[in-house]
Amino acid sequence: MPHPDEIALSQFIAHPEGARHTMLGSPSDSLIWHSVYDVSDMALVVRYELIQKLLSESELDSLFSSSTIGKRRDMDIKELRLISRFFYELLQRCVSDVEGFSRVAFDECVSDGLAQLTQLTLRSAYVSPKIINRERILTRALDYVRQNYRTEITVRDLVDYAHTTSRNLQIVFKNQFGVSPLQYLRQYRLIKFHKYLAELGSVTEAASSSGLRHMGRLSDQYRLLFGEKPGDYVSRLRESSFSPENSCCCGHCLV
């Protein structure tokens, strides 16, 4: 889950890959974490036996099922802030008071936190009739972006594919991401551009492969998201003996 500061929380909620992320995983799951450059995250590994004491088998099934359905963009940011701060302070106490913090006390705290996280997860997985149409519009628009980001995309293309109006499309993206459809598309292409930089080693080829055809402000926009210029990132990869996945801390290389 995100660090309980405003930047981490807002990035967590508004991330373009927010529909694919779950904060909970069973022992056999492999989770993919999506985050942006220089944003702090937290991870807590909890014994499965502890969760089994807190929830029944049916509740566990419902929880893990909901965690794969619920979208983090649908989470209540105020609730998420409280839960993130709870776990952050718990982890801080574990680190600063290893001997004085007993296993029993730790288990009790984790149980309380998991109970809060469970409620948040279940609520985010619930889709009311009022937002079914919004979800349909958003899902179809995002599908179109992911399938066609290399080509020219207009608002009309998204409107036609999502079977909606331009006004509804704008409202849906503003509500979910705080940006317009074209601003979302730009950010999505920048993420792809970053990945192609590592794979191709060329700014021009990476830009072409990610659908970015206007190079004028590309360097500045990339630096705002990833903290360095694209050319500097490519140079750093060439000088490094590590793979792109190990030398990059942005989280997108794992997508």
PAZAPA-4460 file (N, C-alpha, C; in steps of 0.05 Angstrom, whole numbers, plus 32768, in hexadecimal, padded with zeros to 4 digits):
% residues 255
    n_x    n_y    n_z   ca_x   ca_y   ca_z    c_x    c_y    c_z   seq   type   mol
   8011   7FE8   8000   8000   8000   8000   8012   8019   8000     1      M     A
   8006   8030   7FFA   8017   8048   7FF8   801F   8052   8013     2      P     A
   8034   8062   8014   803C   8071   802B   8026   8085   8031     3      H     A
   8021   808B   804B   800A   809D   8052   800F   80BA   804E     4      P     A
   801D   80C2   8039   801F   80DF   8033   800E   80E5   801A     5      D     A
   8007   80FE   8016   7FF4   8106   8001   7FFD   80FE   7FE5     6      E     A
   8017   8102   7FE0   8021   80FC   7FC5   801F   80DE   7FBF     7      I     A
   8028   80CD   7FD2   8026   80B0   7FCD   8009   80A7   7FCB     8      A     A
   7FF8   80B2   7FDB   7FDC   80A9   7FDA   7FCE   80B2   7FC0     9      L     A
   7FD3   80CA   7FB7   7FC7   80D4   7F9E   7FD2   80C5   7F86    10      S     A
   7FEC   80BF   7F86   7FF7   80B0   7F70   7FED   8093   7F70    11      Q     A
   7FE9   8088   7F87   7FDE   806D   7F8A   7FC2   806B   7F7E    12      F     A
   7FB1   807F   7F85   7F96   807F   7F7C   7F94   8085   7F5E    13      I     A
   7FA4   8097   7F54   7FA1   80A1   7F39   7FB3   8093   7F24    14      A     A
   7FC3   8080   7F2C   7FD5   8073   7F19   7FC6   8066   7F02    15      H     A
   7FD0   8069   7EE9   7FC2   805E   7ED2   7FBD   8040   7ED3    16      P     A
   7FCE   8032   7EE1   7FCA   8015   7EE3   7FBB   800D   7EFC    17      E     A
   7FAC   8020   7F07   7F9D   801B   7F20   7F88   8006   7F1F    18      G     A
   7F80   7FFF   7F07   7F6B   7FEA   7F04   7F77   7FCE   7F08    19      A     A
   7F92   7FCC   7F08   7F9E   7FB2   7F08   7FAC   7FAB   7F22    20      R     A
   7FAA   7FBC   7F35   7FB9   7FB9   7F4E   7FA8   7FAF   7F65    21      H     A
   7FB2   7F9C   7F75   7FA5   7F94   7F8D   7FB9   7F97   7FA5    22      T     A
   7FAF   7F9F   7FBC   7FC0   7FA2   7FD3   7FC3   7F88   7FE3    23      M     A
   7FB3   7F74   7FDD   7FB3   7F5B   7FEC   7FBA   7F44   7FDA    24      L     A
   7FCA   7F31   7FE4   7FD1   7F19   7FD5   7FD3   7F02   7FE8    25      G     A
   7FCA   7EEB   7FDF   7FCD   7ED2   7FEE   7FEA   7EC8   7FEB    26      S     A
   7FF1   7EB3   7FFB   800D   7EA9   7FF9   8016   7EA0   7FDE    27      P     A
   8004   7E98   7FCD   800B   7E8F   7FB2   800A   7EA4   7F9D    28      S     A
   8002   7EBC   7FA4   7FFF   7ED2   7F90   8019   7EDF   7F89    29      D     A
   801B   7EEA   7F71   8031   7EFA   7F69   8026   7F16   7F63    30      S     A
   802D   7F2A   7F73   8022   7F44   7F70   8034   7F56   7F60    31      L     A
   8027   7F68   7F50   8036   7F7C   7F40   802F   7F97   7F4C    32      I     A
   8044   7FA6   7F53   8041   7FC0   7F60   8045   7FD6   7F4B    33      W     A
   8033   7FE8   7F49   8035   7FFE   7F36   8038   8018   7F46    34      H     A
   804E   8026   7F43   8052   803F   7F51   8062   8052   7F40    35      S     A
   8067   806A   7F48   8076   807D   7F38   8090   8084   7F46    36      V     A
   80A1   8092   7F38   80BB   8099   7F41   80BA   80A9   7F5B    37      Y     A
   80CB   80A1   7F6E   80CF   80B0   7F87   80B6   80B2   7F98    38      D     A
   80A5   809D   7F98   808E   809C   7FA9   8090   8083   7FBB    39      V     A
   808D   8087   7FD5   8092   8071   7FE8   807A   805E   7FEA    40      S     A
   8080   8045   7FEC   806C   8030   7FEF   8073   801F   8008    41      D     A
   8060   800F   8011   8065   7FFD   8027   805B   7FE1   8020    42      M     A
   8068   7FCD   802C   805E   7FB2   8029   8061   7FA3   8043    43      A     A
   804D   7F95   804B   804C   7F86   8064   8045   7F69   805F    44      L     A
   8056   7F57   8067   8051   7F3A   8063   8046   7F30   807E    45      V     A
   802E   7F24   807C   8020   7F1B   8094   801C   7EFD   8093    46      V     A
   801F   7EF0   80A8   801B   7ED3   80A9   7FFE   7ECD   80A3    47      R     A
   7FFA   7EB9   8091   7FDF   7EB2   8088   7FCE   7EA9   80A0    48      Y     A
   7FDB   7E9C   80B3   7FCC   7E92   80CB   7FBF   7EA9   80DA    49      E     A
   7FCC   7EC0   80DA   7FC1   7ED7   80E8   7FA7   7EE1   80DA    50      L     A
   7FA7   7EE1   80C0   7F8F   7EE9   80B1   7F79   7ED5   80B6    51      I     A
   7F80   7EBB   80B7   7F6C   7EA6   80BB   7F5E   7EA9   80D6    52      Q     A
   7F6D   7EB3   80EA   7F61   7EB8   8104   7F4D   7ECF   8103    53      K     A
   7F52   7EE2   80F1   7F42   7EFA   80F0   7F28   7EF5   80DF    54      L     A
   7F2B   7EE5   80CA   7F15   7EE2   80B7   7F0F   7EC4   80B3    55      L     A
   7EF5   7EBE   80AD   7EED   7EA3   80A7   7EF6   7E9C   808B    56      S     A
   7EF4   7E83   8083   7EFC   7E7A   8068   7EEB   7E89   8053    57      E     A
   7ED1   7E8B   8057   7EC0   7E99   8043   7EC7   7EB7   8041    58      S     A
   7ECE   7EC3   8058   7ED6   7EDF   8058   7EF0   7EE3   804A    59      E     A
   7F03   7ECF   804E   7F1C   7ED1   8040   7F19   7ECF   8022    60      L     A
   7F08   7EBC   8019   7F03   7EB9   7FFD   7EF7   7ED3   7FF1    61      D     A
   7EE5   7EDF   8000   7ED8   7EF7   7FF7   7EED   7F0E   7FF6    62      S     A
   7EFE   7F0F   800A   7F12   7F25   800B   7F25   7F23   7FF4    63      L     A
   7F31   7F0C   7FEF   7F45   7F0A   7FDA   7F38   7F0D   7FBE    64      F     A
   7F20   7F04   7FBC   7F11   7F07   7FA3   7F0C   7F25   7F9E    65      S     A
   7F04   7F33   7FB3   7EFE   7F50   7FB0   7F17   7F60   7FAB    66      S     A
   7F2E   7F57   7FB6   7F47   7F66   7FB2   7F50   7F66   7F95    67      S     A
   7F47   7F52   7F86   7F4E   7F51   7F69   7F3A   7F60   7F58    68      T     A
   7F23   7F65   7F63   7F0E   7F73   7F55   7F0F   7F91   7F5A    69      I     A
   7F12   7F98   7F74   7F12   7FB4   7F7B   7F29   7FC3   7F6F    70      G     A
   7F24   7FDC   7F67   7F38   7FED   7F5A   7F41   8002   7F6E    71      K     A
   7F5B   8007   7F6F   7F64   801A   7F83   7F5A   8037   7F7D    72      R     A
   7F53   803C   7F64   7F48   8056   7F5D   7F2C   805A   7F69    73      R     A
   7F20   8044   7F72   7F05   8046   7F7F   7F07   8047   7F9D    74      D     A
   7F1F   8046   7FA8   7F22   8046   7FC5   7F1D   8062   7FD1    75      M     A
   7F13   8063   7FE9   7F0F   807C   7FF7   7F2B   8085   8001    76      D     A
   7F35   809B   7FF7   7F50   80A4   7FFD   7F53   80AB   801B    77      I     A
   7F3D   80B4   8028   7F3F   80BA   8044   7F43   80A1   8055    78      K     A
   7F34   808C   804D   7F37   8072   805B   7F52   8066   8056    79      E     A
   7F5B   8068   803D   7F75   805D   8036   7F8B   806C   8045    80      L     A
   7F89   8086   8049   7F9D   8095   8058   7F9F   808B   8075    81      R     A
   7F88   8087   8081   7F88   807D   809D   7F94   8062   809F    82      L     A
   7F8D   8050   808D   7F98   8035   808E   7FB6   8035   8088    83      I     A
   7FBF   8045   8074   7FDB   8046   806E   7FEB   8051   8086    84      S     A
   7FE0   8066   8093   7FEE   8071   80AA   7FEF   805D   80C1    85      R     A
   7FDA   804D   80C4   7FD9   8038   80D9   7FF0   8025   80D5    86      F     A
   7FF3   801A   80BC   8008   8006   80B7   8023   8013   80B7    87      F     A
   8025   802C   80AE   803F   803A   80AF   8049   803D   80CB    88      Y     A
   8037   8045   80DD   803F   8049   80F9   8045   802D   8106    89      E     A
   8037   8019   80FE   803C   7FFE   8108   8058   7FF5   80FF    90      L     A
   805F   7FF9   80E6   807A   7FF1   80DD   8090   8001   80EA    91      L     A
   808B   801B   80EE   809E   802C   80FC   80A3   8022   8119    92      Q     A
   808E   801A   8126   8091   8010   8141   80A1   7FF6   8142    93      R     A
   809B   7FE5   812E   80AA   7FCB   812D   80C8   7FD0   812A    94      C     A
   80CF   7FE4   8119   80EB   7FE9   8114   80F9   7FF7   812C    95      V     A
   80EB   8009   8139   80F7   8019   814F   80F6   800A   816A    96      S     A
   80E4   7FF7   816D   80E1   7FEA   8187   80DE   7FCC   8183    97      D     A
   80F3   7FC0   8178   80F2   7FA3   8171   80EE   7F92   8189    98      V     A
   80FD   7F98   819F   80FC   7F87   81B7   80E2   7F8C   81C7    99      E     A
   80D9   7FA5   81C8   80C2   7FAC   81D9   80A7   7FA6   81CD   100      G     A
   80A7   7FA1   81B3   808E   7F9D   81A5   8089   7F7F   81A1   101      F     A
   8078   7F74   81B1   8074   7F56   81B1   8065   7F4C   8199   102      S     A
   8068   7F33   8193   805A   7F26   817D   803C   7F28   8181   103      R     A
   8033   7F25   8199   8016   7F26   819E   800B   7F42   8198   104      V     A
   8019   7F57   81A1   8011   7F72   819B   8011   7F78   817D   105      A     A
   8026   7F6E   8170   8028   7F71   8153   8010   7F64   8145   106      F     A
   800A   7F4B   814C   7FF4   7F3D   8140   7FD9   7F4B   8144   107      D     A
   7FD6   7F57   815C   7FBD   7F65   8161   7FBB   7F7E   8150   108      E     A
   7FD1   7F8C   814D   7FD1   7FA4   813C   7FCC   7F9D   811F   109      C     A
   7FD9   7F88   8115   7FD5   7F80   80F9   7FB8   7F78   80F5   110      V     A
   7FAC   7F6A   8108   7F90   7F61   8106   7F7E   7F79   8103   111      S     A
   7F83   7F8E   8113   7F73   7FA7   8111   7F76   7FB3   80F5   112      D     A
   7F8F   7FB5   80EC   7F94   7FC1   80D2   7F88   7FB1   80BB   113      G     A
   7F89   7F97   80BD   7F7E   7F86   80A8   7F5F   7F88   80A8   114      L     A
   7F53   7F8C   80BF   7F36   7F8F   80C0   7F2E   7FA8   80B1   115      A     A
   7F3D   7FBE   80B5   7F38   7FD7   80A7   7F3C   7FD4   8089   116      Q     A
   7F53   7FC7   8082   7F59   7FC3   8066   7F44   7FB1   8058   117      L     A
   7F3A   7F9E   8066   7F26   7F8C   805B   7F0D   7F9C   8053   118      T     A
   7F04   7FAD   8065   7EEC   7FBD   8060   7EF0   7FCF   8048   119      Q     A
   7F08   7FDC   8046   7F0E   7FED   8030   7F0E   7FDE   8016   120      L     A
   7F1A   7FC6   8016   7F1C   7FB6   7FFE   7F00   7FAD   7FF4   121      T     A
   7EF0   7FA4   8007   7ED5   7F9B   8000   7EC4   7FB1   7FF5   122      L     A
   7EC7   7FC9   8001   7EB7   7FE0   7FF7   7EC0   7FE8   7FDB   123      R     A
   7EDA   7FE8   7FD6   7EE4   7FF0   7FBC   7EDD   7FDD   7FA6   124      S     A
   7ED6   7FC3   7FAE   7ECF   7FAF   7F9A   7EB1   7FB0   7F93   125      A     A
   7EA2   7FBF   7FA3   7E85   7FC1   7F9E   7E7F   7FD5   7F88   126      Y     A
   7E71   7FCD   7F74   7E6A   7FDF   7F5E   7E4C   7FE4   7F5F   127      V     A
   7E44   7FFC   7F65   7E28   8002   7F67   7E1D   8006   7F4B   128      S     A
   7E03   8004   7F48   7DF6   8008   7F2E   7DFD   8023   7F21   129      P     A
   7E01   8037   7F32   7E06   8052   7F28   7E20   8055   7F1A   130      K     A
   7E34   8043   7F21   7E4E   8046   7F14   7E54   8031   7F00   131      I     A
   7E41   801F   7EFA   7E46   800A   7EE7   7E4C   8016   7ECB   132      I     A
   7E3D   8029   7EC3   7E41   8036   7EA9   7E5C   8044   7EA8   133      N     A
   7E64   8051   7EBE   7E7D   805E   7EC0   7E94   804A   7EBC   134      R     A
   7E92   8033   7ECA   7EA6   801F   7EC8   7EA8   8014   7EAB   135      E     A
   7E91   8011   7E9F   7E91   8006   7E83   7E9F   8019   7E71   136      R     A
   7E99   8033   7E73   7EA6   8048   7E62   7EC4   8048   7E67   137      I     A
   7ECC   8048   7E81   7EE8   8049   7E87   7EF7   8031   7E7E   138      L     A
   7EEC   8019   7E82   7EF9   8000   7E7B   7EFE   7FFF   7E5D   139      T     A
   7EEA   8006   7E4D   7EEC   8006   7E30   7F01   801A   7E26   140      R     A
   7F00   8032   7E32   7F13   8047   7E2A   7F30   803F   7E31   141      A     A
   7F34   8033   7E48   7F4F   802A   7E50   7F58   8013   7E3E   142      L     A
   7F46   8001   7E38   7F4D   7FEB   7E26   7F57   7FF6   7E0B   143      D     A
   7F49   800A   7E01   7F50   8016   7DE7   7F6C   8023   7DE9   144      Y     A
   7F71   8031   7DFE   7F8C   803D   7E02   7FA2   8028   7E02   145      V     A
   7F9E   8013   7E11   7FB3   7FFE   7E14   7FB7   7FEF   7DFA   146      R     A
   7FA3   7FED   7DEA   7FA6   7FDE   7DD0   7FB0   7FF0   7DBA   147      Q     A
   7FAD   800A   7DBC   7FB3   801C   7DA5   7FC5   8034   7DAC   148      N     A
   7FD3   8033   7DC3   7FE2   804A   7DCB   7FF9   8051   7DB8   149      Y     A
   8001   803E   7DA7   8017   8044   7D94   800D   8055   7D7D   150      R     A
   7FF3   8055   7D78   7FE8   8064   7D62   7FDB   807E   7D6B   151      T     A
   7FD3   808E   7D59   7FC6   80A8   7D5F   7FAA   80A2   7D6C   152      E     A
   7FA5   80AE   7D82   7F8B   80AA   7D90   7F7E   80C5   7D95   153      I     A
   7F65   80C8   7D8E   7F57   80E1   7D94   7F40   80DB   7DA8   154      T     A
   7F35   80F0   7DB3   7F1F   80ED   7DC5   7F08   80E0   7DB7   155      V     A
   7F04   80E6   7D9D   7EEE   80DA   7D8D   7EF2   80BB   7D8C   156      R     A
   7F0B   80B2   7D89   7F10   8095   7D88   7F07   8088   7DA2   157      D     A
   7F0D   8095   7DB9   7F05   8089   7DD3   7EE7   808A   7DD6   158      L     A
   7EDB   80A0   7DCE   7EBE   80A3   7DD0   7EAF   808E   7DC0   159      V     A
   7EB8   8089   7DA8   7EAB   8075   7D97   7EAF   8059   7DA2   160      D     A
   7EC7   8053   7DAC   7ECC   8038   7DB6   7EBD   8033   7DD0   161      Y     A
   7EBB   8047   7DE1   7EAD   8044   7DFA   7E8F   8047   7DF8   162      A     A
   7E85   804F   7DE0   7E68   8053   7DDC   7E5D   8067   7DF0   163      H     A
   7E69   807E   7DF1   7E61   8093   7E04   7E63   80AE   7DF6   164      T     A
   7E61   80C3   7E06   7E64   80DE   7DFB   7E7E   80EA   7E05   165      T     A
   7E88   80FF   7DF8   7EA1   810C   7DFF   7E9F   8116   7E1C   166      S     A
   7E88   8122   7E23   7E84   812D   7E3E   7E86   8117   7E53   167      R     A
   7E78   8100   7E4E   7E79   80EA   7E62   7E95   80DF   7E65   168      N     A
   7EA3   80DD   7E4E   7EBF   80D3   7E4F   7ED1   80E5   7E60   169      L     A
   7ECE   80FF   7E5C   7EDE   8112   7E6B   7ED8   8110   7E89   170      Q     A
   7EBE   810E   7E8F   7EB6   810C   7EAC   7EC1   80F3   7EB9   171      I     A
   7EC0   80DC   7EAA   7ECA   80C3   7EB5   7EE7   80C5   7EBB   172      V     A
   7EF7   80CF   7EA9   7F14   80D1   7EAD   7F1B   80E5   7EC3   173      F     A
   7F0D   80FB   7EC4   7F12   810F   7ED9   7F0B   8103   7EF4   174      K     A
   7EF5   80F4   7EF6   7EEE   80E8   7F10   7F01   80D3   7F19   175      N     A
   7F0C   80C3   7F07   7F1D   80AD   7F0E   7F3A   80B5   7F10   176      Q     A
   7F44   80C6   7EFE   7F60   80CB   7EFE   7F67   80E9   7F03   177      F     A
   7F53   80FA   7F02   7F58   8116   7F06   7F64   8124   7EED   178      G     A
   7F64   8116   7ED6   7F6F   8121   7EBE   7F5C   811B   7EA7   179      V     A
   7F61   8128   7E90   7F51   8123   7E78   7F5A   8109   7E6B   180      S     A
   7F4A   80FE   7E59   7F52   80E5   7E4A   7F6D   80E8   7E3C   181      P     A
   7F72   80FF   7E2F   7F8B   8103   7E21   7FA2   8107   7E34   182      L     A
   7F9E   8113   7E4B   7FB3   8115   7E5F   7FBA   80F9   7E6A   183      Q     A
   7FA6   80E9   7E6E   7FAB   80CD   7E76   7FBB   80BE   7E61   184      Y     A
   7FB3   80C1   7E48   7FC1   80B4   7E32   7FDF   80BC   7E32   185      L     A
   7FE4   80D6   7E36   8000   80DF   7E36   8010   80D2   7E4C   186      R     A
   8004   80D0   7E64   8012   80C3   7E7A   8016   80A6   7E75   187      Q     A
   8003   8099   7E6A   8005   807C   7E63   801C   8078   7E4F   188      Y     A
   801E   8089   7E3B   8033   8086   7E27   804E   808C   7E33   189      R     A
   8050   809E   7E47   8069   80A3   7E54   8073   808B   7E63   190      L     A
   8060   807C   7E70   8067   8064   7E7E   8072   804F   7E6A   191      I     A
   8064   804C   7E53   806E   803A   7E3F   8089   8043   7E34   192      K     A
   808C   805C   7E30   80A5   8068   7E26   80BC   8061   7E39   193      F     A
   80B8   8062   7E53   80CC   805B   7E66   80D4   803E   7E63   194      H     A
   80C1   802D   7E60   80C8   8010   7E5C   80D7   800B   7E42   195      K     A
   80CF   8018   7E2D   80DC   8014   7E13   80F8   8020   7E13   196      Y     A
   80FD   8034   7E23   8118   803F   7E26   812B   8029   7E30   197      L     A
   8122   801A   7E43   8133   8004   7E4E   8137   7FEE   7E3A   198      A     A
   8122   7FE9   7E2A   8123   7FD2   7E17   8132   7FD9   7DFE   199      E     A
   812E   7FF2   7DF4   8139   7FFA   7DDA   8153   800B   7DDC   200      L     A
   8156   8019   7DF2   816E   8029   7DF6   8170   8042   7DE4   201      G     A
   8159   804A   7DD8   8159   8061   7DC7   8140   8072   7DCD   202      S     A
   8144   808C   7DD1   812E   809E   7DD7   811B   809F   7DC0   203      V     A
   8125   80A2   7DA8   8114   80A5   7D90   8104   808B   7D8B   204      T     A
   8111   8074   7D8C   8102   805B   7D88   80EE   8056   7D9E   205      E     A
   80F5   805C   7DB7   80E2   8058   7DCD   80CA   806A   7DCA   206      A     A
   80CF   8083   7DC1   80B8   8096   7DBE   80A6   808C   7DA8   207      A     A
   80B1   8082   7D92   80A1   8078   7D7C   8091   8060   7D84   208      S     A
   809D   804E   7D94   8090   8035   7D9C   8079   803A   7DB0   209      S     A
   807B   8051   7DBE   8067   8057   7DD2   8052   806B   7DC9   210      S     A
   8054   8073   7DAF   8040   8084   7DA4   8044   80A2   7DA9   211      G     A
   805C   80A9   7DB3   8063   80C5   7DB8   8070   80D1   7D9F   212      L     A
   8062   80E3   7D92   806C   80EE   7D79   8075   810B   7D7A   213      R     A
   806F   8118   7D91   8077   8133   7D94   808D   8134   7DA9   214      H     A
   80A6   8138   7DA0   80BD   8136   7DB2   80C4   814F   7DC1   215      M     A
   80B6   8165   7DBB   80BD   817F   7DC6   80BF   8180   7DE5   216      G     A
   80AA   8177   7DF2   80A9   8178   7E10   80AD   815C   7E1C   217      R     A
   80B4   8149   7E0C   80B6   812D   7E16   80C9   812B   7E2E   218      L     A
   80E1   8137   7E2B   80F5   8135   7E40   80EB   8140   7E5A   219      S     A
   80DE   8157   7E59   80D4   8164   7E72   80BE   8154   7E7E   220      D     A
   80AC   814A   7E6E   8095   813A   7E78   809F   8120   7E84   221      Q     A
   80B2   8114   7E78   80BE   80FB   7E82   80CB   8100   7E9D   222      Y     A
   80DA   8116   7E9F   80E8   811C   7EB8   80D5   8121   7ECF   223      R     A
   80BE   812D   7EC9   80AB   8132   7EDF   80A0   8118   7EEB   224      L     A
   809E   8103   7EDA   8093   80EA   7EE3   80A8   80D8   7EEE   225      L     A
   80C1   80D8   7EE3   80D5   80C4   7EEA   80EE   80D1   7EF7   226      F     A
   80F0   80EB   7EF9   8105   80F7   7F08   811F   80FB   7EF9   227      G     A
   8121   80F5   7EE0   8139   80F9   7ED0   8131   80FB   7EB3   228      E     A
   8144   8104   7EA2   813F   8106   7E86   8141   80EA   7E79   229      K     A
   8132   80E5   7E63   8134   80CB   7E57   8150   80C3   7E4E   230      P     A
   815F   80D6   7E43   817A   80D0   7E3B   818C   80C8   7E52   231      G     A
   8188   80D5   7E69   8197   80CF   7E81   8191   80B3   7E8B   232      D     A
   8177   80AB   7E89   816F   8090   7E91   817C   807B   7E80   233      Y     A
   817C   8080   7E65   8189   806D   7E53   81A7   806B   7E58   234      V     A
   81B4   8081   7E5D   81D0   8081   7E63   81D6   8072   7E7D   235      S     A
   81C5   8076   7E91   81C9   8068   7EAA   81C6   804A   7EA7   236      R     A
   81B3   8041   7E96   81B0   8025   7E91   81C8   8019   7E83   237      L     A
   81D3   8028   7E70   81EB   801E   7E62   8203   801B   7E74   238      R     A
   8205   802D   7E87   821C   802D   7E99   8219   8018   7EB0   239      E     A
   8200   8010   7EB4   81FA   7FFE   7ECB   81FD   7FE1   7EC2   240      S     A
   8206   7FD0   7ED5   8209   7FB4   7ED0   81EF   7FA5   7ED7   241      S     A
   81DB   7FB4   7EE0   81C2   7FA7   7EE8   81AE   7FA8   7ED1   242      F     A
   8199   7F97   7ED3   8184   7F97   7EC0   8172   7FAF   7EC5   243      S     A
   8162   7FB8   7EB1   8150   7FCF   7EB6   813E   7FCB   7ECE   244      P     A
   8135   7FB3   7ED3   8123   7FAE   7EE9   8130   7FB3   7F04   245      E     A
   814A   7FAD   7F05   8159   7FB1   7F1E   8164   7FCD   7F22   246      N     A
   8168   7FDB   7F0C   8174   7FF6   7F0E   8160   800C   7F0E   247      S     A
   8146   8006   7F0A   8131   801A   7F0A   811F   8016   7F22   248      C     A
   8118   802C   7F2F   8108   802B   7F47   80EC   8035   7F43   249      C     A
   80E4   8039   7F2A   80CA   8047   7F25   80B2   8034   7F28   250      C     A
   80B6   801A   7F26   80A0   8007   7F28   8094   8000   7F0E   251      G     A
   8097   8011   7EF9   808B   800B   7EDF   8099   7FF5   7ED0   252      H     A
   80B2   7FF0   7ED6   80C1   7FDC   7EC7   80B6   7FC0   7ECE   253      C     A
   80A6   7FBE   7EE3   809B   7FA4   7EEB   8080   7F9F   7EDE   254      L     A
   8075   7FB3   7ED0   805B   7FB0   7EC4   805C   7F9C   7EAD   255      V     A
***
